[in-house]
Amino acid sequence: DPDYGSSNPFVRVKYDGTVEQSPVIMASLTPIWNHMFYLPVRFTDPVIYKDQAYKKNIFPEEMRSKGFLELEIWHWDGVPTEFLGSFRLDLVKTRYGQPVERAICGNATKTKKVANSNEDDADLDKE
């Protein structure tokens, strides 16, 4: 809050369609929430989870499909609240240590370096 030089922050955690919120820490610029969030990890059948082939092959893909764990920090000051910042954590990289490379477009081509037009003009002046 710029009027008082402090903030009333709270955290929103989002994962796999679940949203949870921490308590508000009043008048703090260095909050420590020490709050535990319960985020259920949904499986279709518990018997399948015990299968080692499933854990190795299908489970990582299922984790990828759930997306990122998102943390948002908000300032509570009545209504409306003010956005302070966010962080997105890829649990697949955290759990399996496998980097994922994605391209913006599938058929990207390399471009040739174009000579600087000023250099071409200087060469013409020399002739």
N, C-alpha and C positions, 0 to 999 in steps of 0.2 A: 504494500500500500504506500504510494509515494507521499501521502499526507503524513504518515507516521514513521516512515523509514523502516517498515517491517512488512511481513507477509503472513497470511493465514493459509499455509499450503496444505493440500491433500493430494493423494495419488489415486488415479484410476488405472486399474489393470484390466487389459482386454486380451482374451485368448479363446479361440474356437467358439465364438459367439457368446462367451461369458464375460460380463463386465462386473468388476467389484471395486469398491472404493474404501480408502482408509479413513480413519478419523482425521479431523482438521486439527493441526497444531497451531494454536493461536500465537500471534506476534513472534514469529521466529523466521530468521533468515538462514538458519542451519538446522532444519528439522531432522529428527531421528524418529521414525514412526515405530519401529520394532513391532510391526503388525504382520500377522500371518494371513495370507490369502488362500482360500480353498478354490482351486481350479480343477474341476474333474477332467480326467483324460478318459474319453469314451472309447470303448471297444465293443465290437458287435457281439462277440462270444468269448467268454473267459477261457474256454477250452482251447481256442485257436491261439491265444496269447502264450500258452504253455508250449506250443510247438516251436522248436528252435529254428526251423526253416522260416516260419512266419516272422519271428523276431529279427532274423537276419535280412530277409528280403522284403516283406510287405510292411512291417512296422515303420521302417524309415520313410517309405513312401506315404504312409498314413500320416506321419508327423509333418511331412512337407505340405500335405494337403490342408492341414490345420492353420498354416500361416505363422506369423510372427507373434511373439509375446510383446504386447505394446504397453509401455508405461507412460502415462501422461501426468504432468504436474500442473495443478490448478491453484489459483488463489481464490479463497472463499471470501466474498465481501457482500453477502446477501445475494441478490439476483441482479444482473447476471454474474456468473463467475468469470474470472479472467484466466486465459491460457498462459502458462509460464514456460512450458517446454515438454519435449517427449523423447522417448527412446524406443527403438524397435530391436528386439533380440531374436535372432534366428536360432531356434532351439535345435534344429537339425545340425547346424554347424557346432553348436555347443555339445550336443550329445554324441555325434559321430565324427566330428572333426573333419568333415568332408566339405571343402569349398565348392560352391556351385557357381558356374559361370553362365550368364544369360546375355543374349544379344538383344539389342533394341529392335533390330530388323533381321530377319532370317537370311537375306541374300545381300549382305553388305559387301561392297567391293572396295578395293584400295584405290585411292586417287593418286594421280601423278603429281609431283611437285611442279608448280607453275613458277616460271622464272619471274623475278620481280621486274615489273615494267620500267622502273626507273633505271635499272641496270641496262636494259635494252636501249633506252634513250641515250644513255651515256656512250654506248658503243657506236651508235649512229653519229653522234657528234664528233667522234674521233676520226671517222672516215671523211 
